[in-house]
Amino acid sequence: MRETAPPNQWQIRRCSQFFCHDGPVTGFRRVVAYATDGVSAFGLGAIGKVFADRSRQGLPEFAFTVCAERPARLSTDLGLTVTVDQGLDALHHADLVVLLPREESRPAPPPAVADALRAAHARGAVLAAFCTGTFLLAGTGLLDGRRATTHWSLAAELAARHPTVTVDATALYVDEGSLVTGAGAAAGLDMCLHLLRREHGAAVANAIARELVVPPHRPGDQAQYITRPLPQPDDERLGTVIAWARANLDRPLPVEEMAATALMSPRSFARRFKALTGTTPHAWLLTQRLDRAEELLETTDLSMEQIARLVGYRSAAVLRDRFTKRRGVPPRLYRQAFRRAG
């Protein structure tokens, strides 16, 4: 498993745009969710909650709209109906378009919808989809030659229907820059929080995650599911160790010490940690340290040396190297970008 994905050109370009002569970029604001008959009520509610207007809380002012191929009353997978009064014209000015999943059937997008999505993408909008919504995105041809994911149970079907798409059946979400796909159900939240972190910074993503009472950041290459679905007695001990490790990021945390704290052998600890979290202790710690560094860069005036010590690196140089590999830009530029954009 990769410790952290290398930055793609979109990430590098987005960060560099903060320093263009036209002024700072402030991330996407106009969010449009595309829905079809049979739309997932959970997906619609979750995405609407993530991108609710929280400007009174000092967070971004999102304009959230739901559209369909044409204005209509749509049924949901729960048998409820929703009135959608916006057609495809809503896509003309969207910064982010989220293709919502629907239950069971996975039809190709109608020609008018495919054309409108391709036009939005060509104009510069980010297109995101999760679960069965990935089939709609793949049907536009925009995912050809790219990586994508969907719910693990649908991955084989997606690959068969779209053989030019490289389907990752295990990832929570796959970031291909202006095209982002996620796995099923709750992974849609992970995908959207990742987009918030990427476009608006760690502080915004963390604040919204706290309100939703969900983990603020799960890496995209973390496994979709764990092989042991039922809680085990050791899970409570592991949870305690995870909380303890988060509170002690300023110090070295070798696996041996974490294992001893959990009253396990290092080998058993590593195996059970991965079964519970979907990742290794080393990769998890790397993510936690860099997540914390991002938030400190955005919200404090601490020096790089101070931040490096607080997140457990022996020097600012080591932090800069790790951070740049993750974000594609050095910490100094990241801090300028997101503090100017805030």
C-alpha positions as CSV (number, residue, x, y, z in Angstrom):
1,M,0.0,0.0,0.0
2,R,1.3,3.5,-0.9
3,E,2.1,5.7,2.0
4,T,0.7,8.7,0.2
5,A,-0.2,9.3,-3.4
6,P,2.1,11.5,-5.5
7,P,0.5,14.9,-6.4
8,N,-1.1,15.0,-9.8
9,Q,-0.8,18.0,-12.1
10,W,-4.2,19.3,-11.1
11,Q,-3.2,19.6,-7.5
12,I,0.0,21.5,-8.4
13,R,-1.9,23.8,-10.8
14,R,-4.6,24.5,-8.2
15,C,-2.1,25.6,-5.6
16,S,-0.1,27.7,-8.1
17,Q,-3.3,29.4,-9.2
18,F,-3.5,31.1,-5.8
19,F,-0.6,33.3,-7.0
20,C,-1.9,34.4,-10.4
21,H,-2.2,38.1,-11.2
22,D,-6.0,37.9,-11.1
23,G,-6.0,37.4,-7.4
24,P,-6.4,34.4,-5.1
25,V,-8.5,31.4,-6.0
26,T,-10.9,30.6,-3.3
27,G,-11.9,27.0,-4.3
28,F,-15.3,25.9,-5.7
29,R,-18.4,27.6,-4.4
30,R,-21.2,26.7,-6.9
31,V,-22.0,23.0,-6.4
32,V,-24.5,21.2,-8.5
33,A,-25.7,17.7,-7.8
34,Y,-27.1,15.8,-10.8
35,A,-30.0,13.4,-9.9
36,T,-32.0,10.8,-11.8
37,D,-35.2,9.0,-11.0
38,G,-34.5,6.5,-8.2
39,V,-31.7,8.7,-6.7
40,S,-30.2,7.6,-3.5
41,A,-31.9,9.5,-0.6
42,F,-28.8,9.0,1.5
43,G,-26.5,10.3,-1.2
44,L,-28.6,13.4,-1.9
45,G,-28.9,14.2,1.8
46,A,-25.2,13.6,2.5
47,I,-24.0,15.8,-0.3
48,G,-26.5,18.5,0.5
49,K,-25.3,18.5,4.1
50,V,-21.6,18.7,3.2
51,F,-22.1,21.7,1.0
52,A,-24.7,23.5,3.1
53,D,-24.1,27.3,3.5
54,R,-22.1,27.8,6.6
55,S,-21.0,31.4,5.9
56,R,-22.3,32.5,9.3
57,Q,-19.8,30.2,10.9
58,G,-16.9,31.7,9.0
59,L,-16.8,28.8,6.5
60,P,-17.2,29.0,2.7
61,E,-20.5,30.2,1.3
62,F,-21.6,27.3,-0.9
63,A,-24.5,27.7,-3.4
64,F,-25.9,24.2,-3.6
65,T,-28.3,23.2,-6.3
66,V,-29.9,19.9,-7.5
67,C,-30.6,19.4,-11.1
68,A,-32.0,16.7,-13.4
69,E,-32.1,16.3,-17.2
70,R,-35.2,18.5,-17.0
71,P,-37.2,19.9,-14.1
72,A,-39.3,17.0,-12.6
73,R,-40.5,15.2,-9.5
74,L,-38.1,12.4,-8.9
75,S,-38.6,9.3,-6.8
76,T,-35.8,8.2,-4.4
77,D,-34.7,4.7,-3.5
78,L,-36.8,5.1,-0.3
79,G,-40.0,5.7,-2.3
80,L,-40.1,9.4,-1.3
81,T,-40.3,12.1,-4.0
82,V,-38.3,15.3,-4.4
83,T,-39.1,18.2,-6.6
84,V,-36.2,19.3,-8.8
85,D,-36.8,22.6,-10.5
86,Q,-33.5,22.9,-12.3
87,G,-32.5,21.4,-15.6
88,L,-29.2,21.0,-17.3
89,D,-28.8,24.8,-17.5
90,A,-27.7,24.6,-13.9
91,L,-24.4,23.0,-15.0
92,H,-23.4,26.1,-17.0
93,H,-21.9,27.9,-14.1
94,A,-21.1,25.0,-11.7
95,D,-17.6,24.8,-10.1
96,L,-18.2,21.3,-8.9
97,V,-20.7,18.8,-10.3
98,V,-21.5,15.7,-8.2
99,L,-23.2,12.8,-10.0
100,L,-25.5,11.2,-7.4
101,P,-25.9,7.4,-7.3
102,R,-29.2,5.6,-7.9
103,E,-30.4,2.3,-6.7
104,E,-30.0,-0.8,-8.9
105,S,-30.0,0.2,-12.6
106,R,-26.9,1.8,-14.1
107,P,-28.0,3.3,-17.4
108,A,-25.7,5.3,-19.7
109,P,-26.3,9.1,-19.5
110,P,-28.7,10.4,-22.1
111,P,-26.9,12.2,-24.9
112,A,-28.0,15.7,-23.7
113,V,-26.7,14.9,-20.2
114,A,-23.4,13.5,-21.5
115,D,-22.9,16.6,-23.7
116,A,-23.7,19.0,-20.8
117,L,-21.3,17.2,-18.5
118,R,-18.5,17.2,-21.1
119,A,-19.1,20.9,-21.6
120,A,-18.9,21.7,-17.9
121,H,-15.7,19.7,-17.7
122,A,-14.2,21.5,-20.7
123,R,-15.1,24.9,-19.1
124,G,-13.1,23.9,-16.0
125,A,-15.6,22.4,-13.6
126,V,-14.6,19.5,-11.4
127,L,-16.8,16.4,-11.9
128,A,-17.2,13.9,-9.1
129,A,-19.2,10.7,-8.8
130,F,-19.5,7.9,-6.4
131,C,-21.1,4.4,-6.3
132,T,-23.4,3.9,-9.3
133,G,-22.8,7.6,-10.2
134,T,-19.4,6.5,-11.5
135,F,-21.2,4.7,-14.3
136,L,-22.8,8.0,-15.5
137,L,-19.4,9.7,-15.5
138,A,-17.8,6.8,-17.3
139,G,-20.6,7.0,-19.9
140,T,-19.4,10.4,-20.9
141,G,-16.1,9.0,-22.1
142,L,-14.2,11.4,-19.7
143,L,-12.8,8.6,-17.7
144,D,-11.3,6.8,-20.7
145,G,-7.6,6.1,-20.0
146,R,-8.0,7.1,-16.3
147,R,-8.3,5.5,-12.9
148,A,-11.7,5.3,-11.2
149,T,-13.5,3.5,-8.4
150,T,-17.0,2.6,-7.4
151,H,-18.6,0.3,-4.9
152,W,-16.5,-2.9,-4.7
153,S,-19.5,-5.1,-5.7
154,L,-19.9,-3.1,-8.9
155,A,-16.2,-2.9,-9.9
156,A,-16.2,-5.9,-12.3
157,E,-19.3,-4.6,-14.1
158,L,-17.8,-1.1,-14.5
159,A,-14.6,-2.6,-15.9
160,A,-16.5,-4.8,-18.3
161,R,-18.7,-2.0,-19.6
162,H,-15.9,0.5,-19.8
163,P,-12.7,-1.5,-20.6
164,T,-10.6,1.7,-21.2
165,V,-11.2,2.8,-17.6
166,T,-8.7,1.4,-15.0
167,V,-11.0,0.4,-12.2
168,D,-9.6,0.2,-8.7
169,A,-12.0,-2.0,-6.7
170,T,-10.4,-1.3,-3.3
171,A,-9.9,2.5,-3.1
172,L,-12.2,4.7,-1.1
173,Y,-11.8,7.4,-3.8
174,V,-9.6,8.2,-6.7
175,D,-8.4,11.7,-7.5
176,E,-7.7,12.3,-11.2
177,G,-7.6,16.0,-10.8
178,S,-10.7,17.4,-12.4
179,L,-12.4,14.0,-12.3
180,V,-12.9,12.4,-8.9
181,T,-14.7,9.1,-8.2
182,G,-15.7,7.4,-4.9
183,A,-16.8,4.1,-3.6
184,G,-20.3,3.4,-2.2
185,A,-22.5,5.0,0.3
186,A,-20.5,6.7,3.1
187,A,-17.4,6.9,0.8
188,G,-19.2,9.7,-0.9
189,L,-18.6,11.7,2.3
190,D,-14.9,10.8,2.2
191,M,-14.7,11.9,-1.4
192,C,-16.3,15.3,-0.7
193,L,-14.2,15.9,2.4
194,H,-11.1,15.2,0.3
195,L,-12.3,17.7,-2.2
196,L,-12.9,20.3,0.5
197,R,-9.4,19.6,1.9
198,R,-7.9,19.9,-1.6
199,E,-9.7,23.1,-2.6
200,H,-10.4,24.9,0.7
201,G,-7.7,23.5,3.1
202,A,-7.6,21.3,6.1
203,A,-9.2,23.7,8.5
204,V,-12.4,23.9,6.5
205,A,-12.6,20.2,5.9
206,N,-12.0,19.4,9.5
207,A,-14.6,21.9,10.7
208,I,-17.3,20.4,8.5
209,A,-16.3,16.9,9.4
210,R,-16.6,17.7,13.1
211,E,-20.2,19.0,12.5
212,L,-21.1,15.8,10.6
213,V,-19.4,13.7,13.2
214,V,-17.3,11.8,10.7
215,P,-13.6,11.2,10.3
216,P,-12.0,14.3,8.8
217,H,-9.7,12.5,6.4
218,R,-9.4,8.9,5.2
219,P,-6.8,8.5,2.5
220,G,-8.2,7.5,-0.9
221,D,-6.1,4.3,-1.1
222,Q,-7.4,3.1,2.2
223,A,-9.4,-0.2,1.8
224,Q,-13.2,0.2,1.1
225,Y,-14.0,-2.5,3.6
226,I,-12.4,-4.7,6.3
227,T,-12.3,-8.4,6.2
228,R,-13.6,-8.8,9.8
229,P,-17.0,-7.1,9.9
230,L,-17.8,-7.7,13.6
231,P,-16.0,-5.8,16.4
232,Q,-13.5,-7.8,18.4
233,P,-12.5,-7.3,22.0
234,D,-9.1,-5.9,20.9
235,D,-10.9,-3.1,18.9
236,E,-11.5,-1.0,22.0
237,R,-7.8,-1.2,23.0
238,L,-6.8,-0.2,19.4
239,G,-9.2,2.7,19.5
240,T,-7.6,3.9,22.8
241,V,-4.1,3.6,21.2
242,I,-5.3,5.5,18.1
243,A,-6.6,8.4,20.3
244,W,-3.4,8.3,22.3
245,A,-1.2,8.5,19.2
246,R,-3.2,11.4,17.8
247,A,-2.5,13.3,21.0
248,N,1.2,12.5,20.9
249,L,2.2,13.3,17.3
250,D,5.0,15.5,18.6
251,R,7.0,12.5,19.6
252,P,8.4,9.4,17.9
253,L,5.7,6.6,17.9
254,P,7.4,3.4,16.9
255,V,5.1,0.5,16.2
256,E,6.7,-1.4,19.1
257,E,5.6,1.3,21.6
258,M,2.1,1.5,20.1
259,A,1.8,-2.3,20.3
260,A,3.0,-2.4,23.9
261,T,0.4,0.3,24.7
262,A,-2.2,-2.0,23.2
263,L,-0.8,-5.0,25.1
264,M,0.0,-6.8,21.8
265,S,3.0,-8.1,20.0
266,P,4.2,-5.8,17.2
267,R,3.2,-8.4,14.6
268,S,-0.3,-8.9,16.0
269,F,-0.8,-5.2,16.5
270,A,0.1,-4.4,12.9
271,R,-2.2,-7.1,11.6
272,R,-5.2,-6.0,13.7
273,F,-4.5,-2.3,13.1
274,K,-4.8,-2.9,9.3
275,A,-7.9,-5.0,9.7
276,L,-9.5,-2.3,11.7
277,T,-8.4,0.8,9.8
278,G,-7.6,-0.5,6.3
279,T,-4.0,0.8,6.5
280,T,-0.7,0.2,8.2
281,P,0.4,2.0,11.4
282,H,3.2,3.7,9.5
283,A,1.0,5.0,6.7
284,W,-1.7,6.1,9.2
285,L,0.9,8.0,11.3
286,L,2.2,9.7,8.1
287,T,-1.3,10.9,7.2
288,Q,-2.0,12.1,10.7
289,R,1.3,14.1,10.9
290,L,0.8,15.8,7.5
291,D,-2.9,16.5,8.2
292,R,-1.9,18.3,11.4
293,A,0.8,20.2,9.6
294,E,-1.7,21.4,7.0
295,E,-4.0,22.7,9.7
296,L,-1.2,24.4,11.6
297,L,0.0,26.1,8.4
298,E,-3.4,27.4,7.7
299,T,-4.4,28.5,11.2
300,T,-1.2,29.6,13.0
301,D,1.9,31.8,12.5
302,L,4.2,29.1,13.9
303,S,7.5,28.7,12.1
304,M,8.3,25.6,10.1
305,E,10.7,24.4,12.8
306,Q,8.0,24.7,15.4
307,I,5.4,22.9,13.3
308,A,7.9,20.2,12.5
309,R,8.4,19.6,16.2
310,L,4.7,19.6,16.9
311,V,4.0,16.9,14.3
312,G,6.9,14.7,15.1
313,Y,9.6,15.5,12.6
314,R,13.2,16.0,13.6
315,S,13.6,19.1,11.3
316,A,11.8,21.5,9.1
317,A,13.7,20.0,6.1
318,V,12.2,16.6,6.7
319,L,8.7,18.0,7.0
320,R,9.2,20.1,3.8
321,D,10.2,17.0,1.9
322,R,7.3,14.9,3.1
323,F,4.8,17.8,2.6
324,T,5.9,18.6,-0.9
325,K,5.7,15.0,-1.9
326,R,2.1,14.9,-0.7
327,R,0.8,18.3,-1.9
328,G,3.0,19.1,-4.9
329,V,4.0,22.5,-3.4
330,P,6.3,23.4,-0.5
331,P,4.7,24.3,2.9
332,R,5.5,28.0,2.4
333,L,3.4,28.3,-0.8
334,Y,0.6,26.1,0.7
335,R,0.4,28.5,3.7
336,Q,0.2,31.6,1.5
337,A,-2.4,30.0,-0.7
338,F,-4.9,28.9,1.9
339,R,-4.4,31.8,4.3
340,R,-5.0,34.2,1.4
341,A,-8.0,32.2,0.3
342,G,-9.6,31.9,3.8
